[in-house]
Amino acid sequence: SLQMPVPSRWDAELELRGWRVARETQLRTGDTEDLVSACGDPDPRWTVARSASPSEEFLAFVEPGLPPQAIARILTGPEERVHVQLRDAAGTFVAAGRASAAASPVGRWAGITSILVAEHARRQGLATQVMGELARWGLAQGCTRTYLQALRSNAPAAALYERLGLHVHHSYEYRSPGAMDATPVRSSTSENIRSASA
């Protein structure tokens, strides 16, 4: 497949040659301190755990069906990172997320990935709670800005990110021969922001 910016001067030619858009991803950015404020205070209904390395339960939760060792290598690539998991009063794993921190020529950035809320626990504010935990961690690491990537087709997640102050910086798409809005492969590194929870 080809990764292309949106829009691209090659769009018309690629369409003529049968290279269809398989999926489109939006990269969103925002101020970390504003994100912390927008997420609000931690909700005492949920127990929060942080760790530098993902547990086996974390890996099975965010990427079921994929080899855990391979996913762990991807998630633990950055030197500065955190994995967050939330549990309910019964100890059930209900939400997770990951962030990493890195320096850039324009300051330190936090990158958020792997946000997921259990289907039975959605619409209770858990995605916002996870985002808040990750944003607070990023702020503590000196990250003044935060970014994440999410599929454009995930309208509930896009609405949440807009409300939290993470706005679209740019978009890119993957094109494949004959693809017509194909269902994307789940990816811990970027595009699996799937929660519909506010």
N, C-alpha and C positions, 0 to 999 in steps of 0.2 A: 504494500500500500504506500501511497504518497502522503506526506504531511504538507499541507499548503496553508498559507495565510488566507484570511477572509477579509475583503475580497482579494482575488488574485487575477492578474492579467491573463493567466492561462486558463481561466475557468471555461470559457467558451470552447477553446480547442480541446480541453480534456473531455468535455461533454460530448463533443463530436466523435471523439475516439473511444467513447464508451466507458470512461473513468467516472463512476458515479460517487457521490458523497456517501460514505458509510456512517460517519458520525461527525458532529461539530462540537468542539470544546471551547468554553469561555475561560479565560484567565481573569480572575477578579483580584483587585487589590484594595487596601484600605489602611487607615491609621490604626495601629495596634491599641493605643490608649482609648480611642473612640470605640473600638470593637469591645474592649473590656467593659466600658460603660454601657454599651447597648445590650450586652448579654445579661447585665444585672448581677445580683448576688447569687452565690451558690444556694441551691434548693436543698433544705435539710432532709427531704424525702429520699435522697439518693446518697449512697456511700461512694466516695471517689477514691480511686487508687491510681497512682502514677508510677511508671517504671521506665528505665532507659531501654530495656529490651522487652519485646512482646512475649507474653506467656503463650503456651500452647492453646489455652482457651481463647485468648485474644485472636490468634491466627485463625483458629477454626471459626470464630464469630465473623470476622471481616472478610475472609476469603475461603469459605468452605469449598472443598473439592479441588483446591490447588495444593501442590506440595508445600508443606509448612516450612521446610528448610530453605527452599528457594525464596519464598515470600519473606522469611525472616532476614535473609541476606539483603534483600532490597530495602526493607524497613529500617535496618540497622546500618545502612550505608553512611549516612551523615554522622559526623562525630558528636554533634549536639542534637539531641532528640529526646522526645518524651512520648510515651504511650499512655493514654488515659482510658480507664474503664469505669463505668457506673453500674452499681447494683441497687436493686430495690430492697425493701425491708426484709424480704425472704432470702436475700442473698443471690437472687437471680441476675445474671449478666443481662443488662438491658440496653447499654449503649457504649460506643467506643470511638476513639479518634486518635490521631497521631499528629505531631508537629516536629519540625526540625528548625534549627536556627543557623544562619550563615551570614558572613560579612559580604558586602558588595561595595563597589565604588561610591555608592550613594547612601551607605549606612547598613545597619544590620536588619535582616528580614527574617520573619518566621513564615514557614510554609506549612499549610495544613492539608492533611490527606486522611483517607480512610475513615471518614465519618460514617457511622452506621448506627441506626436505632432498630432494635428488635421490632418486628411487625406488631406484636401484641402490645407493645409499649408506646406506640406512636401517638401523636397529638397530646403529649403531656409536657412539652417543652424540653425534651431531653437533648435534641440536637443543639438547641441554644445553650444548654448547660455544658455540653461537651465543648462547644466552641468557646465558651467563657473560660473553661479550665485551660484550654490550649492557649488562648490569648493571654491569660494571666501568666502562664509559664513563659510565653514569648516576651512579654514585657519585662519579666524578671531577668531574662537573658540579654536585655538591652536592645530588643528588636522594636524599632519605631514603626515599621511597616509590616503588613501581613499580606500574603497572597494565597490563593487556592485555585484549583482548576475543577470545573464541573461541566457535565454535558449540558448543552443548550436545551436539550429536550426534557430535562428534569425541571419542569416549571415550579413545583413546590419548593425545591431547594433554591432555585434562583430567586424566588420571592423572599425566602428567608434571608439569603445573603444580602439582597438589596436593603432589606429592613435593618440589617446589622451594620450597614455602611460599607459593604464590600461590593464595589462597582466594577463593571466590565472594563478592563484595560484593552484587551484585544481578543480576537477569536482565531482559531485555526481549525482545519478540517482534515479528515483522512479520506482519501479517495482510493477506490479499488475498482478493477475492471468488472463492470456489470453490477456493482453493489448498488442497492437502492435502500438507503436508510437502514442498513443492517443493524441488528442488535449488537452493541459493543461488547467486547470481552471485558470482564471486570479487571480492574487494575488498581493495585494498592498505591502505585506511585503517583497517580494523578486523578483519574476520572471516576472514581467510585463513590462520589459524594451522593448518596442515594436517599438520605432521610427525607421524609415528607413531614417530619415533626417540626412544629414551631418551637 
